[in-house]
Amino acid sequence: MFRVLKTLAIVLAVLFTVAPALAQETPAPAPAEAAASSAPNAVLPVKAAAGLSIGLVMIGLGLGIGRIGGSAVEAAARQPEAWGNIQTGMIIAAALIEGAGLFGLIICGFLLN
């Protein structure tokens, strides 16, 4: 079940972030057509995709760091004398996940602008 959800999250993230990035720009309309067009509505799918992507990044961060914490507690229960090494590895891994998540949020922020 977890594998299916993980695959679905990856597919949705790719669909919602790559499609707006690869969209072609349309030529600027004539001034008479500009008043009649609905320009604010054209940006809505990109902003919706960015919002959904931000949510997916946060879900991934929560799952990753939660899994690290759970594994660290399990390891400490098996070998309490190695807690210092386990804690150091856990903090480094959590920092790497946070860095990747921050990068994802920055990319989603670029989609919003």
Biotite code that builds the C-alpha atoms (Angstrom):
import biotite.structure as struc

atoms = struc.array([
    struc.Atom([0.000, 0.000, 0.000], chain_id="A", res_id=1, res_name="MET", atom_name="CA", element="C"),
    struc.Atom([2.824, 2.394, 0.880], chain_id="A", res_id=2, res_name="PHE", atom_name="CA", element="C"),
    struc.Atom([4.529, 1.681, -2.443], chain_id="A", res_id=3, res_name="ARG", atom_name="CA", element="C"),
    struc.Atom([1.337, 2.541, -4.341], chain_id="A", res_id=4, res_name="VAL", atom_name="CA", element="C"),
    struc.Atom([0.919, 5.820, -2.451], chain_id="A", res_id=5, res_name="LEU", atom_name="CA", element="C"),
    struc.Atom([4.567, 6.681, -2.982], chain_id="A", res_id=6, res_name="LYS", atom_name="CA", element="C"),
    struc.Atom([4.298, 6.012, -6.720], chain_id="A", res_id=7, res_name="THR", atom_name="CA", element="C"),
    struc.Atom([1.080, 8.024, -6.951], chain_id="A", res_id=8, res_name="LEU", atom_name="CA", element="C"),
    struc.Atom([2.678, 10.962, -5.129], chain_id="A", res_id=9, res_name="ALA", atom_name="CA", element="C"),
    struc.Atom([5.660, 10.934, -7.485], chain_id="A", res_id=10, res_name="ILE", atom_name="CA", element="C"),
    struc.Atom([3.446, 10.777, -10.576], chain_id="A", res_id=11, res_name="VAL", atom_name="CA", element="C"),
    struc.Atom([1.262, 13.641, -9.341], chain_id="A", res_id=12, res_name="LEU", atom_name="CA", element="C"),
    struc.Atom([4.287, 15.748, -8.431], chain_id="A", res_id=13, res_name="ALA", atom_name="CA", element="C"),
    struc.Atom([5.783, 15.254, -11.882], chain_id="A", res_id=14, res_name="VAL", atom_name="CA", element="C"),
    struc.Atom([2.509, 15.955, -13.667], chain_id="A", res_id=15, res_name="LEU", atom_name="CA", element="C"),
    struc.Atom([1.720, 19.109, -11.735], chain_id="A", res_id=16, res_name="PHE", atom_name="CA", element="C"),
    struc.Atom([5.207, 20.607, -11.789], chain_id="A", res_id=17, res_name="THR", atom_name="CA", element="C"),
    struc.Atom([6.530, 19.679, -15.235], chain_id="A", res_id=18, res_name="VAL", atom_name="CA", element="C"),
    struc.Atom([3.456, 20.566, -17.295], chain_id="A", res_id=19, res_name="ALA", atom_name="CA", element="C"),
    struc.Atom([3.396, 24.281, -16.337], chain_id="A", res_id=20, res_name="PRO", atom_name="CA", element="C"),
    struc.Atom([7.165, 24.526, -16.739], chain_id="A", res_id=21, res_name="ALA", atom_name="CA", element="C"),
    struc.Atom([7.055, 23.162, -20.286], chain_id="A", res_id=22, res_name="LEU", atom_name="CA", element="C"),
    struc.Atom([4.021, 25.147, -21.424], chain_id="A", res_id=23, res_name="ALA", atom_name="CA", element="C"),
    struc.Atom([4.579, 27.383, -24.413], chain_id="A", res_id=24, res_name="GLN", atom_name="CA", element="C"),
    struc.Atom([4.035, 31.081, -24.083], chain_id="A", res_id=25, res_name="GLU", atom_name="CA", element="C"),
    struc.Atom([1.303, 32.561, -26.232], chain_id="A", res_id=26, res_name="THR", atom_name="CA", element="C"),
    struc.Atom([1.962, 35.736, -28.180], chain_id="A", res_id=27, res_name="PRO", atom_name="CA", element="C"),
    struc.Atom([0.723, 38.950, -26.602], chain_id="A", res_id=28, res_name="ALA", atom_name="CA", element="C"),
    struc.Atom([-2.837, 39.797, -27.717], chain_id="A", res_id=29, res_name="PRO", atom_name="CA", element="C"),
    struc.Atom([-3.738, 43.051, -29.400], chain_id="A", res_id=30, res_name="ALA", atom_name="CA", element="C"),
    struc.Atom([-4.884, 45.816, -27.029], chain_id="A", res_id=31, res_name="PRO", atom_name="CA", element="C"),
    struc.Atom([-8.539, 45.336, -28.011], chain_id="A", res_id=32, res_name="ALA", atom_name="CA", element="C"),
    struc.Atom([-8.307, 41.610, -27.272], chain_id="A", res_id=33, res_name="GLU", atom_name="CA", element="C"),
    struc.Atom([-6.450, 42.168, -24.005], chain_id="A", res_id=34, res_name="ALA", atom_name="CA", element="C"),
    struc.Atom([-9.476, 43.767, -22.364], chain_id="A", res_id=35, res_name="ALA", atom_name="CA", element="C"),
    struc.Atom([-11.738, 40.886, -23.366], chain_id="A", res_id=36, res_name="ALA", atom_name="CA", element="C"),
    struc.Atom([-9.398, 38.057, -22.345], chain_id="A", res_id=37, res_name="SER", atom_name="CA", element="C"),
    struc.Atom([-9.427, 36.502, -18.896], chain_id="A", res_id=38, res_name="SER", atom_name="CA", element="C"),
    struc.Atom([-5.715, 36.726, -18.057], chain_id="A", res_id=39, res_name="ALA", atom_name="CA", element="C"),
    struc.Atom([-6.065, 36.097, -14.280], chain_id="A", res_id=40, res_name="PRO", atom_name="CA", element="C"),
    struc.Atom([-7.776, 32.761, -14.962], chain_id="A", res_id=41, res_name="ASN", atom_name="CA", element="C"),
    struc.Atom([-4.871, 31.602, -17.141], chain_id="A", res_id=42, res_name="ALA", atom_name="CA", element="C"),
    struc.Atom([-2.542, 31.624, -14.121], chain_id="A", res_id=43, res_name="VAL", atom_name="CA", element="C"),
    struc.Atom([-4.873, 29.612, -11.896], chain_id="A", res_id=44, res_name="LEU", atom_name="CA", element="C"),
    struc.Atom([-3.732, 26.090, -12.973], chain_id="A", res_id=45, res_name="PRO", atom_name="CA", element="C"),
    struc.Atom([-0.090, 26.980, -12.345], chain_id="A", res_id=46, res_name="VAL", atom_name="CA", element="C"),
    struc.Atom([-0.859, 28.315, -8.882], chain_id="A", res_id=47, res_name="LYS", atom_name="CA", element="C"),
    struc.Atom([-2.990, 25.268, -8.101], chain_id="A", res_id=48, res_name="ALA", atom_name="CA", element="C"),
    struc.Atom([-0.150, 22.993, -9.213], chain_id="A", res_id=49, res_name="ALA", atom_name="CA", element="C"),
    struc.Atom([2.318, 24.923, -7.076], chain_id="A", res_id=50, res_name="ALA", atom_name="CA", element="C"),
    struc.Atom([0.034, 24.688, -4.055], chain_id="A", res_id=51, res_name="GLY", atom_name="CA", element="C"),
    struc.Atom([-0.422, 20.958, -4.530], chain_id="A", res_id=52, res_name="LEU", atom_name="CA", element="C"),
    struc.Atom([3.317, 20.527, -4.989], chain_id="A", res_id=53, res_name="SER", atom_name="CA", element="C"),
    struc.Atom([4.019, 22.359, -1.744], chain_id="A", res_id=54, res_name="ILE", atom_name="CA", element="C"),
    struc.Atom([1.643, 19.999, 0.042], chain_id="A", res_id=55, res_name="GLY", atom_name="CA", element="C"),
    struc.Atom([3.343, 16.961, -1.482], chain_id="A", res_id=56, res_name="LEU", atom_name="CA", element="C"),
    struc.Atom([6.765, 18.257, -0.451], chain_id="A", res_id=57, res_name="VAL", atom_name="CA", element="C"),
    struc.Atom([5.560, 18.675, 3.129], chain_id="A", res_id=58, res_name="MET", atom_name="CA", element="C"),
    struc.Atom([4.038, 15.193, 3.187], chain_id="A", res_id=59, res_name="ILE", atom_name="CA", element="C"),
    struc.Atom([7.306, 13.744, 1.911], chain_id="A", res_id=60, res_name="GLY", atom_name="CA", element="C"),
    struc.Atom([9.294, 15.633, 4.531], chain_id="A", res_id=61, res_name="LEU", atom_name="CA", element="C"),
    struc.Atom([7.048, 14.424, 7.319], chain_id="A", res_id=62, res_name="GLY", atom_name="CA", element="C"),
    struc.Atom([7.196, 10.821, 6.168], chain_id="A", res_id=63, res_name="LEU", atom_name="CA", element="C"),
    struc.Atom([10.969, 10.880, 5.709], chain_id="A", res_id=64, res_name="GLY", atom_name="CA", element="C"),
    struc.Atom([11.823, 12.435, 9.043], chain_id="A", res_id=65, res_name="ILE", atom_name="CA", element="C"),
    struc.Atom([9.257, 10.291, 10.844], chain_id="A", res_id=66, res_name="GLY", atom_name="CA", element="C"),
    struc.Atom([10.795, 7.184, 9.362], chain_id="A", res_id=67, res_name="ARG", atom_name="CA", element="C"),
    struc.Atom([14.279, 8.299, 10.421], chain_id="A", res_id=68, res_name="ILE", atom_name="CA", element="C"),
    struc.Atom([13.105, 8.939, 13.977], chain_id="A", res_id=69, res_name="GLY", atom_name="CA", element="C"),
    struc.Atom([11.340, 5.594, 14.200], chain_id="A", res_id=70, res_name="GLY", atom_name="CA", element="C"),
    struc.Atom([14.350, 3.714, 12.883], chain_id="A", res_id=71, res_name="SER", atom_name="CA", element="C"),
    struc.Atom([16.656, 5.548, 15.288], chain_id="A", res_id=72, res_name="ALA", atom_name="CA", element="C"),
    struc.Atom([14.499, 4.607, 18.262], chain_id="A", res_id=73, res_name="VAL", atom_name="CA", element="C"),
    struc.Atom([14.409, 0.988, 17.103], chain_id="A", res_id=74, res_name="GLU", atom_name="CA", element="C"),
    struc.Atom([18.180, 0.937, 16.724], chain_id="A", res_id=75, res_name="ALA", atom_name="CA", element="C"),
    struc.Atom([18.643, 2.483, 20.144], chain_id="A", res_id=76, res_name="ALA", atom_name="CA", element="C"),
    struc.Atom([16.362, -0.146, 21.662], chain_id="A", res_id=77, res_name="ALA", atom_name="CA", element="C"),
    struc.Atom([18.530, -2.891, 20.173], chain_id="A", res_id=78, res_name="ARG", atom_name="CA", element="C"),
    struc.Atom([21.874, -1.300, 21.061], chain_id="A", res_id=79, res_name="GLN", atom_name="CA", element="C"),
    struc.Atom([21.553, 1.372, 23.750], chain_id="A", res_id=80, res_name="PRO", atom_name="CA", element="C"),
    struc.Atom([25.328, 1.809, 23.991], chain_id="A", res_id=81, res_name="GLU", atom_name="CA", element="C"),
    struc.Atom([25.470, 3.053, 20.378], chain_id="A", res_id=82, res_name="ALA", atom_name="CA", element="C"),
    struc.Atom([22.968, 5.867, 20.923], chain_id="A", res_id=83, res_name="TRP", atom_name="CA", element="C"),
    struc.Atom([25.523, 8.641, 20.297], chain_id="A", res_id=84, res_name="GLY", atom_name="CA", element="C"),
    struc.Atom([26.418, 7.321, 16.848], chain_id="A", res_id=85, res_name="ASN", atom_name="CA", element="C"),
    struc.Atom([22.770, 6.644, 16.014], chain_id="A", res_id=86, res_name="ILE", atom_name="CA", element="C"),
    struc.Atom([21.740, 10.145, 17.027], chain_id="A", res_id=87, res_name="GLN", atom_name="CA", element="C"),
    struc.Atom([24.503, 11.740, 14.950], chain_id="A", res_id=88, res_name="THR", atom_name="CA", element="C"),
    struc.Atom([23.497, 9.776, 11.862], chain_id="A", res_id=89, res_name="GLY", atom_name="CA", element="C"),
    struc.Atom([19.842, 10.603, 12.454], chain_id="A", res_id=90, res_name="MET", atom_name="CA", element="C"),
    struc.Atom([20.519, 14.341, 12.695], chain_id="A", res_id=91, res_name="ILE", atom_name="CA", element="C"),
    struc.Atom([22.651, 14.340, 9.528], chain_id="A", res_id=92, res_name="ILE", atom_name="CA", element="C"),
    struc.Atom([20.010, 12.400, 7.576], chain_id="A", res_id=93, res_name="ALA", atom_name="CA", element="C"),
    struc.Atom([17.220, 14.697, 8.826], chain_id="A", res_id=94, res_name="ALA", atom_name="CA", element="C"),
    struc.Atom([19.250, 17.750, 7.793], chain_id="A", res_id=95, res_name="ALA", atom_name="CA", element="C"),
    struc.Atom([19.731, 16.326, 4.291], chain_id="A", res_id=96, res_name="LEU", atom_name="CA", element="C"),
    struc.Atom([16.009, 15.645, 3.980], chain_id="A", res_id=97, res_name="ILE", atom_name="CA", element="C"),
    struc.Atom([15.215, 19.167, 5.188], chain_id="A", res_id=98, res_name="GLU", atom_name="CA", element="C"),
    struc.Atom([17.627, 20.587, 2.611], chain_id="A", res_id=99, res_name="GLY", atom_name="CA", element="C"),
    struc.Atom([15.988, 18.650, -0.191], chain_id="A", res_id=100, res_name="ALA", atom_name="CA", element="C"),
    struc.Atom([12.567, 19.736, 1.062], chain_id="A", res_id=101, res_name="GLY", atom_name="CA", element="C"),
    struc.Atom([13.646, 23.362, 1.183], chain_id="A", res_id=102, res_name="LEU", atom_name="CA", element="C"),
    struc.Atom([14.871, 23.072, -2.397], chain_id="A", res_id=103, res_name="PHE", atom_name="CA", element="C"),
    struc.Atom([11.470, 21.655, -3.389], chain_id="A", res_id=104, res_name="GLY", atom_name="CA", element="C"),
    struc.Atom([9.673, 24.510, -1.654], chain_id="A", res_id=105, res_name="LEU", atom_name="CA", element="C"),
    struc.Atom([11.856, 27.067, -3.429], chain_id="A", res_id=106, res_name="ILE", atom_name="CA", element="C"),
    struc.Atom([11.021, 25.490, -6.796], chain_id="A", res_id=107, res_name="ILE", atom_name="CA", element="C"),
    struc.Atom([7.314, 25.575, -5.908], chain_id="A", res_id=108, res_name="CYS", atom_name="CA", element="C"),
    struc.Atom([7.702, 29.215, -4.899], chain_id="A", res_id=109, res_name="GLY", atom_name="CA", element="C"),
    struc.Atom([9.112, 29.972, -8.342], chain_id="A", res_id=110, res_name="PHE", atom_name="CA", element="C"),
    struc.Atom([5.982, 28.436, -9.839], chain_id="A", res_id=111, res_name="LEU", atom_name="CA", element="C"),
    struc.Atom([3.856, 30.813, -7.796], chain_id="A", res_id=112, res_name="LEU", atom_name="CA", element="C"),
    struc.Atom([5.572, 33.916, -9.192], chain_id="A", res_id=113, res_name="ASN", atom_name="CA", element="C"),
])
